[in-house]
Amino acid sequence: MFKSIILRPSSTDNRVDVGVLAEAMVFYQDVELFLGEGALENLVRQIGIEGLFALLGSGHLRLTCLLDIAATHQETRAGREVYDFGTVRPFRRDGTDYDPLDILTRVFDRATAKRGKSRRTANQLVGSVNFQIIGTGIADPAGVSGLARLDLDDREYVQSAVGDALHSMMPGYSLPSGWRFAVHRTQQEVLVETNLDLPTLNREYAKLPHLGHGDSITIAGLICWIQEARADIHLASQRNAELATNEISASIIRRKFRNIIKVTNLDEVKLFTEITLGDGKAIREAINTGSRGIQDLLNLLDEADRFLDWVDGVPEDSNLVGEYARAVTHRGWSERLPSKLTRFFVFSAVGVLASARTDGLAGVLTSVALTAADDLLLDRLISGWKLSQFVTGPLAAFTEE
């Protein structure tokens, strides 16, 4: 654990939480940040071009610019609302793609309003940035949207995932008994049948901080989290990395993997162990409030570098996870910060799955009802992929010093 992690802001919100990025860089040896154009512009507006160069030059951060973003489409056909998943990608007026240099120039133009310098800056940075579409490596020609559509065919999963999203968006709110959210999918469209009272939900939602989850609760907004979770799973699997994500996507991903395991003879395996640290340090908050800056973060990373050799020795099912996390955050200026709760979901079934592989589980898997995408994910888990999660949601409440 703590070797590598990916971080991708939700497609529903272009804001980059620089404090979360800072904490991920402190905890993990290698961080890869996936950003669309809008999110990259937001990051540059917050930390400046110099700050971006400094973070990329630290050796702790890699940047991948996504050429498209996941989206949920909604339209009215024959008097009824229909939905579908897709991705959105900017094109030139003549229909051709922007090249990487043009993309960075556009971002810097908008973020800095210094058009004379944008092209030169883009030239300096372009060789340090990876560019890809979000569905790179997916056999389905529809990419991540095609996989998310297949997820909609599992009605139990969809209802549970929507429930997870609502519980995360509205902590403490109890959904009414007998609530229903059913998806009916054809080749051309997705229909949703639900008895959720959206006006009532939105009145309650308006009383709460939205935490980047959108200004209102909508049908399209709820099913979009199915695709968001699938995108996070794909990118983390592709990089063989752990995942830093928001509570909604994290909870849906855990449910997805429990459902995959449920159809095997390993349905009682505990996949994730939650570790909540009560004495984590409020690095995220210090960065986001401006009381600490990029240079302070770089100094803290230098302090944390001495623990890099420890990373290989941190087992996923051990209290050493907590010890390591405390060691790297209780250093330098961060040691004087207020304490807060920090949460990890540690993937704890590696040994069991590896044993199952050697004991002949592969023969069992060929007969179970999994989609090709889920079958591939199960194979990745059996092969040793450890999808531990650093959860960046609202649990990070402050505790007394």
DODRENTOR-394192 format. One record per residue (C-alpha): residue in three letters; x, y, z. Coordinates in steps of 0.25 Angstrom, whole numbers. Layout:
N
rest ala&east X&north Y&up Z
...
***
This chain:
401
rest met&east 0&north 0&up 0
rest phe&east 4&north 15&up -2
rest lys&east 12&north 12&up -15
rest ser&east 3&north 19&up -25
rest ile&east -10&north 25&up -26
rest ile&east -19&north 32&up -36
rest leu&east -28&north 44&up -34
rest arg&east -38&north 49&up -43
rest pro&east -48&north 60&up -39
rest ser&east -63&north 56&up -42
rest ser&east -68&north 60&up -56
rest thr&east -79&north 67&up -49
rest asp&east -70&north 78&up -44
rest asn&east -58&north 84&up -50
rest arg&east -52&north 88&up -37
rest val&east -39&north 82&up -33
rest asp&east -37&north 80&up -18
rest val&east -23&north 84&up -16
rest gly&east -23&north 80&up -2
rest val&east -27&north 66&up -5
rest leu&east -16&north 66&up -16
rest ala&east -6&north 70&up -5
rest glu&east -10&north 60&up 5
rest ala&east -9&north 49&up -6
rest met&east 5&north 54&up -10
rest val&east 9&north 53&up 5
rest phe&east 3&north 39&up 7
rest tyr&east 7&north 32&up -6
rest gln&east 20&north 30&up -13
rest asp&east 14&north 33&up -27
rest val&east 2&north 41&up -30
rest glu&east -5&north 42&up -44
rest leu&east -15&north 53&up -46
rest phe&east -25&north 52&up -57
rest leu&east -31&north 65&up -62
rest gly&east -40&north 69&up -73
rest glu&east -38&north 83&up -79
rest gly&east -47&north 90&up -70
rest ala&east -41&north 84&up -57
rest leu&east -27&north 87&up -62
rest glu&east -31&north 101&up -64
rest asn&east -37&north 101&up -50
rest leu&east -24&north 96&up -44
rest val&east -15&north 106&up -51
rest arg&east -24&north 117&up -46
rest gln&east -22&north 112&up -32
rest ile&east -7&north 110&up -31
rest gly&east -2&north 117&up -44
rest ile&east 7&north 112&up -55
rest glu&east 19&north 113&up -46
rest gly&east 12&north 104&up -35
rest leu&east 8&north 94&up -46
rest phe&east 23&north 93&up -51
rest ala&east 28&north 92&up -36
rest leu&east 18&north 80&up -33
rest leu&east 22&north 73&up -46
rest gly&east 36&north 75&up -43
rest ser&east 36&north 70&up -29
rest gly&east 36&north 55&up -34
rest his&east 23&north 52&up -26
rest leu&east 13&north 56&up -37
rest arg&east 9&north 52&up -51
rest leu&east -1&north 59&up -59
rest thr&east -10&north 52&up -70
rest cys&east -19&north 62&up -78
rest leu&east -32&north 55&up -82
rest leu&east -37&north 58&up -96
rest asp&east -51&north 55&up -92
rest ile&east -60&north 55&up -80
rest ala&east -71&north 46&up -76
rest ala&east -85&north 52&up -77
rest thr&east -100&north 48&up -75
rest his&east -109&north 52&up -86
rest gln&east -124&north 55&up -84
rest glu&east -135&north 59&up -94
rest thr&east -150&north 57&up -96
rest arg&east -155&north 47&up -106
rest ala&east -170&north 45&up -109
rest gly&east -173&north 52&up -96
rest arg&east -164&north 44&up -87
rest glu&east -150&north 47&up -81
rest val&east -139&north 38&up -87
rest tyr&east -124&north 37&up -83
rest asp&east -111&north 31&up -88
rest phe&east -97&north 31&up -84
rest gly&east -86&north 37&up -93
rest thr&east -73&north 46&up -93
rest val&east -71&north 60&up -98
rest arg&east -59&north 64&up -105
rest pro&east -56&north 78&up -111
rest phe&east -53&north 80&up -126
rest arg&east -48&north 91&up -135
rest arg&east -58&north 97&up -144
rest asp&east -54&north 89&up -155
rest gly&east -57&north 76&up -147
rest thr&east -42&north 72&up -145
rest asp&east -36&north 69&up -131
rest tyr&east -28&north 79&up -123
rest asp&east -14&north 75&up -122
rest pro&east -7&north 74&up -108
rest leu&east 0&north 87&up -110
rest asp&east -13&north 94&up -114
rest ile&east -20&north 88&up -102
rest leu&east -10&north 94&up -92
rest thr&east -9&north 107&up -99
rest arg&east -25&north 108&up -98
rest val&east -24&north 105&up -83
rest phe&east -13&north 115&up -80
rest asp&east -20&north 126&up -89
rest arg&east -33&north 124&up -80
rest ala&east -26&north 122&up -67
rest thr&east -16&north 134&up -67
rest ala&east -21&north 144&up -78
rest lys&east -6&north 145&up -83
rest arg&east -8&north 140&up -97
rest gly&east 6&north 145&up -101
rest lys&east 12&north 135&up -91
rest ser&east 2&north 123&up -92
rest arg&east 8&north 117&up -104
rest arg&east 23&north 117&up -99
rest thr&east 18&north 112&up -86
rest ala&east 10&north 101&up -93
rest asn&east 23&north 97&up -101
rest gln&east 31&north 96&up -88
rest leu&east 20&north 87&up -81
rest val&east 15&north 78&up -92
rest gly&east 26&north 68&up -91
rest ser&east 23&north 66&up -77
rest val&east 8&north 63&up -78
rest asn&east 1&north 50&up -83
rest phe&east -11&north 51&up -92
rest gln&east -22&north 41&up -94
rest ile&east -37&north 38&up -95
rest ile&east -43&north 33&up -83
rest gly&east -47&north 20&up -89
rest thr&east -33&north 16&up -94
rest gly&east -31&north 1&up -93
rest ile&east -45&north -3&up -93
rest ala&east -49&north -13&up -104
rest asp&east -64&north -8&up -105
rest pro&east -64&north 3&up -116
rest ala&east -73&north 11&up -107
rest gly&east -62&north 12&up -96
rest val&east -65&north 15&up -82
rest ser&east -79&north 18&up -86
rest gly&east -82&north 5&up -91
rest leu&east -77&north -2&up -79
rest ala&east -86&north 7&up -70
rest arg&east -98&north 4&up -79
rest leu&east -95&north -11&up -76
rest asp&east -95&north -7&up -61
rest leu&east -109&north -2&up -63
rest asp&east -114&north -16&up -66
rest asp&east -112&north -20&up -52
rest arg&east -124&north -14&up -45
rest glu&east -120&north -18&up -31
rest tyr&east -107&north -11&up -33
rest val&east -113&north 1&up -39
rest gln&east -123&north 3&up -27
rest ser&east -113&north 1&up -17
rest ala&east -103&north 10&up -24
rest val&east -113&north 21&up -24
rest gly&east -116&north 19&up -10
rest asp&east -101&north 20&up -7
rest ala&east -101&north 33&up -15
rest leu&east -113&north 39&up -7
rest his&east -107&north 35&up 7
rest ser&east -94&north 41&up 3
rest met&east -100&north 54&up -2
rest met&east -110&north 55&up 10
rest pro&east -103&north 49&up 22
rest gly&east -114&north 45&up 33
rest tyr&east -126&north 46&up 23
rest ser&east -134&north 33&up 23
rest leu&east -140&north 29&up 10
rest pro&east -155&north 25&up 11
rest ser&east -158&north 11&up 12
rest gly&east -161&north 4&up -1
rest trp&east -154&north 14&up -10
rest arg&east -151&north 10&up -24
rest phe&east -141&north 13&up -35
rest ala&east -142&north 4&up -47
rest val&east -135&north 6&up -60
rest his&east -140&north 0&up -73
rest arg&east -129&north 0&up -84
rest thr&east -131&north -2&up -99
rest gln&east -120&north 0&up -110
rest gln&east -125&north 14&up -113
rest glu&east -129&north 19&up -99
rest val&east -129&north 18&up -84
rest leu&east -143&north 20&up -76
rest val&east -143&north 22&up -61
rest glu&east -155&north 18&up -53
rest thr&east -155&north 23&up -39
rest asn&east -164&north 27&up -27
rest leu&east -154&north 37&up -21
rest asp&east -160&north 50&up -17
rest leu&east -150&north 59&up -24
rest pro&east -156&north 72&up -19
rest thr&east -156&north 67&up -4
rest leu&east -141&north 62&up -6
rest asn&east -137&north 75&up -12
rest arg&east -143&north 83&up 0
rest glu&east -135&north 75&up 10
rest tyr&east -123&north 75&up 1
rest ala&east -123&north 91&up 0
rest lys&east -121&north 91&up 16
rest leu&east -108&north 84&up 14
rest pro&east -94&north 87&up 9
rest his&east -93&north 81&up -5
rest leu&east -78&north 78&up -5
rest gly&east -77&north 78&up -20
rest his&east -88&north 68&up -22
rest gly&east -97&north 78&up -31
rest asp&east -107&north 89&up -27
rest ser&east -119&north 79&up -28
rest ile&east -123&north 65&up -28
rest thr&east -127&north 60&up -42
rest ile&east -129&north 46&up -48
rest ala&east -118&north 49&up -58
rest gly&east -109&north 54&up -47
rest leu&east -112&north 41&up -39
rest ile&east -109&north 31&up -50
rest cys&east -97&north 39&up -54
rest trp&east -90&north 33&up -42
rest ile&east -91&north 19&up -48
rest gln&east -82&north 24&up -60
rest glu&east -73&north 32&up -50
rest ala&east -70&north 20&up -42
rest arg&east -67&north 11&up -55
rest ala&east -58&north 22&up -60
rest asp&east -50&north 22&up -47
rest ile&east -49&north 7&up -47
rest his&east -44&north 6&up -61
rest leu&east -33&north 17&up -59
rest ala&east -29&north 11&up -46
rest ser&east -28&north -3&up -52
rest gln&east -21&north 2&up -64
rest arg&east -10&north 8&up -55
rest asn&east -10&north -4&up -45
rest ala&east -12&north 7&up -35
rest glu&east -20&north 11&up -22
rest leu&east -31&north 21&up -23
rest ala&east -33&north 35&up -16
rest thr&east -48&north 39&up -19
rest asn&east -60&north 45&up -12
rest glu&east -69&north 37&up -3
rest ile&east -80&north 35&up -14
rest ser&east -71&north 28&up -24
rest ala&east -63&north 21&up -13
rest ser&east -76&north 14&up -7
rest ile&east -81&north 10&up -21
rest ile&east -68&north 4&up -25
rest arg&east -68&north -4&up -12
rest arg&east -82&north -9&up -15
rest lys&east -78&north -13&up -29
rest phe&east -67&north -21&up -25
rest arg&east -75&north -28&up -14
rest asn&east -85&north -31&up -25
rest ile&east -75&north -37&up -34
rest ile&east -70&north -46&up -22
rest lys&east -84&north -50&up -18
rest val&east -86&north -58&up -31
rest thr&east -73&north -67&up -28
rest asn&east -71&north -77&up -17
rest leu&east -64&north -66&up -9
rest asp&east -76&north -58&up -6
rest glu&east -73&north -57&up 9
rest val&east -59&north -51&up 7
rest lys&east -57&north -38&up 13
rest leu&east -51&north -29&up 2
rest phe&east -49&north -16&up 10
rest thr&east -44&north -12&up 24
rest glu&east -48&north 2&up 28
rest ile&east -37&north 9&up 35
rest thr&east -40&north 22&up 42
rest leu&east -29&north 31&up 48
rest gly&east -33&north 40&up 59
rest asp&east -20&north 48&up 59
rest gly&east -18&north 51&up 45
rest lys&east -13&north 65&up 42
rest ala&east -21&north 76&up 34
rest ile&east -12&north 77&up 23
rest arg&east -24&north 78&up 13
rest glu&east -30&north 89&up 21
rest ala&east -17&north 97&up 23
rest ile&east -14&north 97&up 8
rest asn&east -29&north 100&up 3
rest thr&east -30&north 112&up 13
rest gly&east -17&north 118&up 8
rest ser&east -10&north 117&up 22
rest arg&east 0&north 108&up 15
rest gly&east 5&north 109&up 0
rest ile&east 12&north 100&up -10
rest gln&east 26&north 103&up -5
rest asp&east 21&north 98&up 9
rest leu&east 16&north 85&up 2
rest leu&east 29&north 83&up -5
rest asn&east 36&north 84&up 8
rest leu&east 27&north 74&up 15
rest leu&east 29&north 65&up 3
rest asp&east 44&north 66&up 6
rest glu&east 41&north 62&up 20
rest ala&east 33&north 50&up 16
rest asp&east 43&north 45&up 6
rest arg&east 51&north 38&up 17
rest phe&east 39&north 28&up 19
rest leu&east 39&north 24&up 4
rest asp&east 46&north 11&up 7
rest trp&east 36&north 8&up 18
rest val&east 25&north 7&up 7
rest asp&east 29&north -7&up 2
rest gly&east 27&north -12&up 16
rest val&east 13&north -7&up 19
rest pro&east 4&north -19&up 19
rest glu&east -11&north -16&up 14
rest asp&east -17&north -23&up 26
rest ser&east -8&north -17&up 37
rest asn&east -8&north -6&up 47
rest leu&east 5&north -2&up 41
rest val&east -4&north 6&up 31
rest gly&east -8&north 15&up 42
rest glu&east 6&north 16&up 47
rest tyr&east 12&north 20&up 34
rest ala&east 1&north 30&up 31
rest arg&east 4&north 37&up 45
rest ala&east 19&north 36&up 42
rest val&east 18&north 44&up 29
rest thr&east 8&north 54&up 34
rest his&east 14&north 57&up 48
rest arg&east 26&north 64&up 42
rest gly&east 30&north 79&up 41
rest trp&east 20&north 89&up 40
rest ser&east 8&north 79&up 39
rest glu&east 11&north 74&up 53
rest arg&east 6&north 87&up 58
rest leu&east -7&north 86&up 50
rest pro&east -21&north 82&up 57
rest ser&east -24&north 67&up 57
rest lys&east -35&north 62&up 48
rest leu&east -41&north 48&up 44
rest thr&east -35&north 42&up 32
rest arg&east -41&north 30&up 25
rest phe&east -35&north 18&up 17
rest phe&east -42&north 6&up 12
rest val&east -31&north -4&up 11
rest phe&east -33&north -16&up 1
rest ser&east -31&north -28&up 10
rest ala&east -34&north -40&up 1
rest val&east -21&north -41&up -7
rest gly&east -17&north -54&up 0
rest val&east -30&north -61&up -1
rest leu&east -32&north -57&up -15
rest ala&east -18&north -62&up -19
rest ser&east -20&north -75&up -12
rest ala&east -33&north -77&up -19
rest arg&east -26&north -75&up -32
rest thr&east -16&north -86&up -29
rest asp&east -27&north -95&up -24
rest gly&east -34&north -94&up -37
rest leu&east -44&north -83&up -36
rest ala&east -42&north -80&up -50
rest gly&east -50&north -92&up -54
rest val&east -62&north -87&up -45
rest leu&east -61&north -73&up -51
rest thr&east -64&north -78&up -65
rest ser&east -78&north -82&up -61
rest val&east -83&north -70&up -53
rest ala&east -92&north -59&up -59
rest leu&east -82&north -47&up -60
rest thr&east -81&north -37&up -71
rest ala&east -68&north -37&up -79
rest ala&east -64&north -24&up -72
rest asp&east -67&north -30&up -58
rest asp&east -60&north -43&up -61
rest leu&east -47&north -35&up -65
rest leu&east -48&north -28&up -52
rest leu&east -49&north -40&up -44
rest asp&east -37&north -46&up -52
rest arg&east -29&north -33&up -48
rest leu&east -32&north -35&up -34
rest ile&east -28&north -49&up -34
rest ser&east -15&north -45&up -41
rest gly&east -12&north -36&up -29
rest trp&east -18&north -22&up -32
rest lys&east -20&north -16&up -19
rest leu&east -31&north -5&up -20
rest ser&east -30&north 1&up -7
rest gln&east -36&north 15&up -5
rest phe&east -33&north 28&up 1
rest val&east -46&north 34&up 3
rest thr&east -47&north 49&up 2
rest gly&east -61&north 52&up 7
rest pro&east -67&north 60&up 18
rest leu&east -63&north 50&up 29
rest ala&east -50&north 59&up 31
rest ala&east -56&north 65&up 43
rest phe&east -47&north 72&up 53
rest thr&east -44&north 66&up 67
rest glu&east -38&north 73&up 79
rest glu&east -23&north 74&up 81
***
